[in-house]
């Protein structure tokens, strides 16, 4: 207690918690943390992250979607979110709200000019991701889905260091060049002692809208073989659907616009497996 100038005692203001403590406190209110990874770019990882978050939230779970791809943030555009995040009365940032059950955070929602390049080294990215966790008013969540950039660099390593109980989903396409990089992601998770929930094979086949024939554009069976060799579960094979790309570009929910499609059913099946694996 300090003495005021008039001699009346006033309570000391409690010190602000450290950034690490803020992150720890925030994480205690989040039941399940899942990082979506890919060994290489171009496999549709962000699309999988968005659609899994929508599928989980559509079943009644409270979901946060954290975009830690600071150099190529796509999540706000894919969810149709505009504007910038603002601070609330608690001096924390309110995440962007997609629905009652789904909110999202991305570096793009802090940038006045969305086309500015982010030129950051590892320590700065580490600090930004820590802020995304501790200085955002996530509240109580059933799931925090973390969309990570391709590869095994700063961002997934920071997640592994800050979120000790994070689990991984690894996205691939059937082609061998993607699977070779997926094996590196698997080894990364095992090196940092991160549990892998399973693999998702994206763009696994394409059904011709005219003749109905199924065409394996990127090969077939690669995800299943890789999962079997690594002793992992193949959570699902998402067929290639151009409408997924179009919906992502325009910020429209694919699952709402195309509810009765093979891809939507697979997203729902993967979400159900995630729900089952994270209970108890």
N, C-alpha and C positions, 0 to 999 in steps of 0.2 A: 504494500500500500504506500502511495506517495502522498505528500502533503501539498495541497493546493496553495496558491499564494495567500488565500485568506485563512489558512491554517486548517481547513476542513479536509479530512482524509478522503481520497478517492481510490478506487480499485485500479490496479495496473491492468492495462489492456492485455489480454492473453496473446502470446506470439502467434503469428500465422504459421500453420503447419508447413513443413518443407514440401517441395514438389513431389518427392518420393512418397511422403506420408499422405498427401492428397490423393495420389494415384492409388495407394494401398486402401485408403478409406473408400474410394469409389468402387474398387474391384470387389470389396466385401459385399456389395449390394447387387452383384452380377453373378448369377448362378453358373452359367456356362459360357466359356470363351472359346470361340472357334476361329482359327485363322485359315483362310482359303488361299492356297499357294499354287503355283505352277512352276515347272522347271524352265519354261520358255514363254515368250510372249505369243500372242495370236491364237491362244487355245480357248478363248472365251471365258477366262477366269472371272472377270468382273461381272459378266452376264450371269454366270452361275451364282456368284455371291448375291447379286440383286434378287434373282428368282428364288433362291433358297430362303433369303430373308423374308420375301413376300409370302412364300408358302408357309413358313413357320408362323408368321404374324397372322396369316389368314386362319390358322387353326386355334387362335386365341392366345398364343404366347406373346409376351412383350419382348420386342427385339430392337437392338441397336445395331446399326451398320456403320462401322468405322473404316473410312478409306485412308489407308496409310501409304498409298502410292502418291507420294508428294510430288513426283515429277510428271505424272500423267494421271491426275485425278479425274475419274469418269463418273463416279457414283451420283453426284447431284444431277447431272444431265440425264443419266439413265433412269432416274426416279422422277424427272420432271420438276426438280426443286430449283427455285430461283431466289435471288436475294442473298443476304448475308446473315450470318449468325450474330446475335446480339447478347450482351451481358444482362443478367437478371439482378434482382435485389440481393442475391447472395454473392454477387460479383463473380458468378460463373457463367459460362456460355450455355445458352439453350441450344440443343441440337435442332437441326431442321426437321420439321414434322411432315412425314409422308401420310401417316394414318394414325388412328388412335393407338395402335399397337406397334408402329414402326417409326423410328427416328434415325437420322443419319448425321454424320460429321465428316467433313472433308476440308482439306486446305483450300479448295476452290471456293468454299463458302466464307472464306476470310479474305478473299482477294477482290478488290474493286475492279480490276481488269483481269478477266478470266483467261486472257491469252498471254499474260506475263509468264516468263519462264522462271521456275524455281531453281536457283543455282546454289545448292546447299551441300556441304560435306556431312559425313557421318554424325559427328557430335550434335550438330544443329538439328538433324532429322530425329535423333534420339530425343532431344528436348521437346520437339514438336509433338512426337507421338506420346510422350509422357504427359504433355498438356492436354492432348486429346482424351486421355484417360482421366486425369485428375482434375482438370479445370473445366470440364463439361458436366452439366447437370443431367447425367444419364438417369438417375433415380434407380428404382428397382427393375432389373431386367431378368428375363428368363434366359436370353441369349444375347451375346455380343458377337456379331459376325465381323471379322476383320479381313478386309480386302487388301491383300498384299501385292506389291509389284512382282513381276517374274523373277525367278532366281533365288539365290540364297545369300543376299547381301545385307546391307545395314538394317533395312526395315524388318524383315522376319527375325533377324538376330535381336533387334531391340524388343520386339514382341516377346521373344523367348526369355529375355532377361527380365522384363518388367512384369510379365504375366506368367508366372511359374506354372499355373495349372491350365494353360491354353492347350487346346488339342487341334489337330490339323486335318483338313481335307485337301487332297491334292488333285488338281484338275489336269487332264491330258487329252490329247486326241489320239486316234489309233495309230498314227504314223510313227515309224521307228525313230525319226529325228526328235520328236516330242518325248517319246518314251525314254530315250537315253537321258534327257535332262530331268525327267521325272525321277529316275533312279537317284540322281544327285539330291533332289529334294527329300526323298525318303531317307537317304544317308544323313542329310542335314538334321532332320527331325530326330533321328536316332542318336546323333552326336550330342544334341542339346537336351536329350531326354524328354522329347515332346511326343506325347501319344498321338498316333495317327488313327483317326476314325475310319478312314478308307479313301479309295480313289474314285473319281468320277470321270468317266470317258465322255467327252463332249464331241459333238459333230460326228457321231458314230456311223450314221447312214443318212441317206436322203431318199425320200419316196417321191418319185416323179408324179406331179399332179395330173398328168395327162394319161399315162398308161398304168400308174400304180406300182411300177417296178421299183424295188429298193436297190439303190446304188451305193456302194461303199466308196465314197469319194476319197477318203483318207486311209483306206485299208480297213481291216476288220480284226477284232479280237485282241488287239494290242493291249488295251487296258486290262482285260481279263487275264491275259498271260502274265503281265507285269505284276498285277495284284497277287496272283497265285505264286509266282516266284518269290515275292517279298513276304509272303504269309499275311497279306492284307485283304480286306474286304473290298470288293467292287460294289460301290453303293448304287450305281446305276449307269446306264448308257443313254445319253441324251441325243436324240436324232437331230440332224441338221434341219433347221427350219428357217428360211429367210425372214419370216415374220418376227423371229426373236431379234434379229439384227435391226429390223425396221422399228420395232417397239423400243429398243434400247436407244436408237438415234433420236426418237421423238419424245422420249420420257413417258411412254404409255406402258401400263402393266400388260405384259404378254399373257399372263395367266387369266386376267380378266377379259381381255379381248378374244382370246382363243382358249376357252375353258375346256373344250372337248377335243383335245389334240393329244397325240402320243407324247410330245415333249412336256406338256402340262402334267400329264399323269406321272411321268418320270420324276419331275420336280417334286410332286406331292409324295411319291414313294420314297424319294431320298429324304425329304423332310420328316416323314414318319420314322425312318430308320434312325435319323439323328435324334429325334425325340425319344425313341426307345433306348438308344445307347446312352443317353444322358440322364436317364431317370435313376433315382436311388442314390 
